């Protein structure tokens, strides 16, 4: 019985100890994406989060961040991409995928 309790305690410790790993932070993302123009000021926080997670999905499925950023016509695309990568899907931050400025042409 003592051995079972020890195993449970160690397992719980490992679980809690790894909780500090990179995780999505919805509020930090929203704090970085203020309503900046006429169109996005009518978007709810839930809509902004959905858009941020959609960006993450696009990056994870192979769309380069610069392509996503450059597709924004009404907002600062790089602000959205950078906030999404830093706060919602930090696992997409690699040397290749996390350029914070457009690639040189």
C-alpha positions as CSV (number, residue, x, y, z in Angstrom):
1,X,0.0,0.0,0.0
2,X,2.9,2.4,0.8
3,X,4.5,1.5,-2.5
4,X,1.3,2.4,-4.4
5,X,1.1,5.7,-2.5
6,X,4.7,6.5,-3.4
7,X,4.1,5.7,-7.1
8,X,1.0,7.9,-7.1
9,X,2.9,10.8,-5.4
10,X,5.8,10.6,-7.8
11,X,3.4,10.5,-10.8
12,X,1.5,13.5,-9.5
13,X,4.8,15.3,-9.0
14,X,5.9,14.6,-12.5
15,X,2.5,15.7,-13.9
16,X,2.5,19.0,-12.0
17,X,6.2,19.6,-12.6
18,X,5.7,19.4,-16.4
19,X,2.7,21.7,-16.3
20,X,5.0,24.7,-16.7
21,X,5.8,23.6,-20.3
22,X,4.7,25.8,-23.2
23,X,0.9,26.1,-23.1
24,X,-1.6,28.2,-24.8
25,X,-2.4,31.5,-23.1
26,X,-5.7,32.8,-24.5
27,X,-5.7,36.0,-22.4
28,X,-2.1,36.9,-23.3
29,X,-3.0,36.5,-27.0
30,X,-6.1,38.7,-26.6
31,X,-4.0,41.3,-24.9
32,X,-1.7,41.5,-27.9
33,X,-4.6,41.7,-30.4
34,X,-6.5,44.9,-29.6
35,X,-9.3,46.0,-31.9
36,X,-7.3,48.2,-34.3
37,X,-9.7,49.0,-37.1
38,X,-13.3,49.2,-38.0
39,X,-13.7,45.5,-39.0
40,X,-11.9,43.8,-36.1
41,X,-13.4,46.1,-33.4
42,X,-16.7,44.3,-34.0
43,X,-15.1,40.9,-33.5
44,X,-15.7,39.2,-30.1
45,X,-12.9,37.8,-28.0
46,X,-14.1,34.3,-29.0
47,X,-13.9,35.3,-32.6
48,X,-10.3,36.6,-32.2
49,X,-9.3,33.4,-30.3
50,X,-10.9,31.2,-33.1
51,X,-8.9,33.2,-35.7
52,X,-5.7,32.8,-33.6
53,X,-6.2,29.0,-33.3
54,X,-6.9,28.9,-37.1
55,X,-3.5,30.6,-37.7
56,X,-1.9,27.9,-35.5
57,X,-3.6,25.1,-37.6
58,X,-2.5,26.7,-40.8
59,X,1.1,26.9,-39.6
60,X,1.0,23.3,-38.3
61,X,-0.3,22.1,-41.6
62,X,2.5,23.7,-43.6
63,X,1.5,27.3,-44.5
64,X,4.5,29.5,-43.9
65,X,4.0,32.3,-41.3
66,X,4.9,35.0,-43.8
67,X,2.2,33.8,-46.3
68,X,-0.4,34.1,-43.5
69,X,0.8,37.5,-42.4
70,X,0.9,38.9,-45.9
71,X,-2.7,37.7,-46.5
72,X,-4.1,40.1,-43.9
73,X,-5.6,43.2,-45.6
74,X,-7.3,45.0,-42.7
75,X,-5.1,44.2,-39.8
76,X,-1.4,43.8,-39.0
77,X,-0.8,40.3,-40.1
78,X,2.5,40.0,-38.4
79,X,1.0,41.0,-35.1
80,X,-1.6,38.2,-35.4
81,X,0.9,35.6,-36.5
82,X,3.5,36.5,-33.8
83,X,0.9,36.6,-31.0
84,X,-0.6,33.3,-32.1
85,X,2.8,31.6,-32.2
86,X,4.0,33.0,-28.9
87,X,0.8,32.6,-26.9
88,X,-1.5,29.9,-28.6
89,X,0.9,27.5,-30.3
90,X,4.5,28.0,-29.1
91,X,5.3,24.6,-30.4
92,X,5.3,26.1,-33.9
93,X,8.2,28.4,-33.0
94,X,11.2,27.0,-34.7
95,X,14.2,28.7,-36.3
96,X,12.6,28.3,-39.7
97,X,8.9,28.9,-38.9
98,X,9.1,31.8,-36.5
99,X,10.4,34.7,-38.5
100,X,9.0,37.9,-37.1
101,X,9.5,39.9,-40.3
102,X,8.8,39.1,-43.9
103,X,11.5,37.2,-45.7
104,X,13.9,39.2,-47.8
105,X,13.0,39.3,-51.5
